[in-house]
Amino acid sequence: MTIKLLAIGKTDNKQLQALIDDYQKRLSHYIKFEFEIIPDLKKVKNLSETQQKDKEGELILAKLSPTDTLILLDENGKQLHSVGFSEYIQKYMNSGIKQLVFVIGGPYGFSEAVYQKAQGKMSLSKMTFSHQMIRLFIVEQFYRAFTILKNEPYHHR
């Protein structure tokens, strides 16, 4: 199985990107992991929130294969503790799917079309974090999940 993370817009913070890169490298010891950036939309001043979500949604949906399982990182999604998240990942690995895709949306969230395509929604916290920070948090949680599954000492229970 491959885990793919899609995110709208690049990370400008070099220190944050270095941390993301470090966890991606660590994660590669456990599973095939891809992190793909969808470029920010141009000329958004002339677009309503709905139009912006729709355009971003088209870009997100274009990156998916018909067999992908899509999970949205969404403030209204299910919250899991780290052990529960590792079990969530294991369940998908056991199901035989080829690719599990997590998406970090743009500033206004997701279009209706993306919500309809998704098989699940997850929230990392009740707090709001920047789209830049969420990238680091989710990649670290992927790594943590695999150390839990392998019973390695990174996560202290």
C-alpha positions in Angstrom: 0.0 0.0 0.0 1.0 3.6 -0.6 0.1 6.5 1.6 -0.2 9.7 -0.3 -0.6 13.2 1.2 -1.9 15.9 -1.0 -1.8 19.6 0.1 -2.7 22.9 -1.5 0.2 25.3 -1.8 3.8 25.0 -1.0 5.5 25.5 2.4 7.5 28.7 2.5 9.1 28.0 6.0 12.4 26.2 5.4 12.7 24.9 9.0 9.2 23.4 8.8 10.0 21.8 5.5 13.2 20.4 6.9 11.2 18.7 9.7 8.6 17.4 7.2 11.5 16.0 5.0 13.0 14.3 8.1 9.8 12.5 9.0 9.2 11.5 5.3 12.6 9.9 5.2 11.9 8.0 8.5 8.5 6.9 7.2 10.1 5.5 4.0 11.5 2.6 6.1 8.0 1.4 6.7 5.8 2.2 3.7 5.8 3.8 0.3 4.9 7.4 1.1 4.3 10.3 -1.4 3.8 13.9 -0.6 2.4 16.0 -3.5 1.8 19.7 -3.5 -1.0 21.1 -5.6 0.0 24.7 -6.6 -1.9 27.6 -5.1 -4.6 29.0 -7.4 -3.7 32.3 -9.2 -6.0 35.4 -9.2 -8.1 34.3 -6.3 -9.2 37.8 -5.5 -11.9 37.6 -8.2 -13.2 34.3 -6.8 -15.8 33.6 -4.1 -15.0 31.1 -1.4 -17.2 28.6 -3.2 -15.5 29.2 -6.5 -12.1 28.8 -4.9 -13.1 25.5 -3.2 -14.6 24.2 -6.5 -11.4 25.0 -8.5 -9.2 23.5 -5.8 -11.5 20.5 -5.7 -11.1 19.9 -9.4 -7.3 19.9 -8.9 -7.6 17.4 -6.0 -9.9 15.1 -7.8 -7.6 15.1 -10.9 -4.8 13.6 -8.7 -6.9 10.6 -7.7 -7.1 7.2 -9.2 -10.5 5.5 -9.3 -9.3 2.9 -6.8 -7.9 5.4 -4.2 -9.3 5.6 -0.8 -9.7 9.3 0.1 -9.5 10.7 3.6 -10.0 14.4 4.2 -8.2 16.3 7.0 -11.2 18.3 8.1 -12.1 20.1 11.3 -15.4 18.2 11.5 -13.7 14.8 11.1 -13.2 12.0 13.5 -10.5 12.5 16.1 -8.3 9.6 17.1 -5.5 9.2 19.6 -2.2 8.0 18.2 -2.7 4.3 19.0 -6.2 4.5 17.4 -4.7 6.2 14.3 -2.2 3.3 14.0 -5.1 0.8 14.1 -6.9 2.9 11.5 -3.9 2.7 9.2 -3.5 -1.0 9.9 -7.2 -1.6 9.0 -6.6 -0.1 5.5 -3.4 -2.0 5.0 -5.3 -5.2 5.8 -8.1 -4.4 3.4 -5.8 -4.7 0.4 -6.2 -1.2 -1.0 -3.5 0.1 -3.2 -3.4 3.8 -2.2 -4.7 5.6 0.9 -4.8 9.4 0.1 -5.0 12.1 2.8 -5.8 15.6 1.7 -5.1 19.0 3.3 -7.4 21.4 1.7 -7.1 25.1 1.0 -8.0 27.9 3.4 -11.8 27.4 2.9 -11.9 23.7 3.1 -13.2 21.3 0.4 -15.7 21.5 -2.4 -18.9 19.4 -2.3 -17.5 17.2 -5.0 -14.5 16.3 -2.9 -16.7 15.6 0.2 -18.8 13.3 -2.0 -15.7 11.4 -3.2 -14.2 11.0 0.3 -14.5 7.7 2.2 -13.7 9.5 5.5 -12.8 12.6 7.4 -10.2 13.1 10.2 -9.5 15.9 12.5 -6.1 16.2 14.2 -7.4 18.5 16.9 -10.2 20.7 18.0 -7.8 23.5 17.7 -7.1 25.3 14.4 -3.6 25.0 12.9 -2.1 26.6 9.8 -2.1 24.5 6.7 1.7 24.6 7.0 1.8 23.1 10.5 -0.7 20.4 9.7 1.7 18.9 7.1 4.3 18.3 9.8 1.8 17.0 12.3 0.2 14.4 9.9 3.6 13.2 8.6 4.8 12.8 12.2 1.7 10.9 13.1 2.1 8.6 10.1 5.6 7.9 11.4 4.4 7.4 14.9 1.7 5.0 13.7 4.2 2.7 12.1 6.5 2.7 15.2 3.4 1.8 17.2 2.5 -1.0 14.8 6.1 -2.3 14.9 6.2 -2.0 18.7 9.2 0.4 18.5 10.1 2.8 21.3 9.3 6.1 19.6 5.8 6.2 21.1 5.6 5.8 24.9 2.3 4.2 26.0 
